[in-house]
Amino acid sequence: MHHLKEEERQKINTPATPVTDGIKIIYYTDPLCCWSWAMQPQWQKFLERLGAKPDITYIMGGLLPSWKSYNDTVNSIRKPAQMGPEWMHAKYVSGVDIDDRIWITDPPASSFPACIAVKSAEQQSKAFGEKYLCLARQAVMQHSLNIARTSVLTDLAENLATAEASFDTSLFHADLNSRGLEAFKKDWQQTKYLGITRFPTLVFKLPGRPPVKLTGYQPYENLMKTLK
């Protein structure tokens, strides 16, 4: 019987760790994107397994300018009531809790206000922007709160300030009509220029290698394969 040396045994039992040094991930999403919320547990597991967090930039894609101009030909969605089945599908595929009733009871008129709010929080730090994005998604998809309403966005900022003492709500409100607004305009223009129409879309960049793009809901295994 062949006996493995201790070094060889350790190599077999130790999982391969993907290279994260220098990697950048651009995450195109929107607070109203049900598939981004559905992917959140997979995304969180992916980040936790990496250990060292890569450089992540969240780009707000402006999924829903208004219902007057919205037309999702892929999923046959032109009006609010037709969005509910898509959210139900995301819930079924992912197993993540998503409440689609808001599209009947109080449908958001646009995702732009929430996108601007996320970018306003981000002006104070990337971490605040990421946390606010998660709060906004949870508010609309689990608690049926209309994140197109300023009052809801204000409450979310207050919640973030309660959890993070250094988050400045006064600065957040000022940025809604200035820096946050301008930052969202740049995000939206970039998204349109690159022809990105589906969210989430992730672009992985590593020095010396061509970028890799993943579009749509991705399980943890696919995210890890991209790095390996």
Helices and strands as residue ranges (DSSP letters): H 6-13, E 24-29, H 34-50, E 55-60, G 80-82, H 83-94, H 102-105, H 112-122, H 126-142, H 150-163, H 169-175, H 179-193, E 201-205, E 212-215, H 220-227
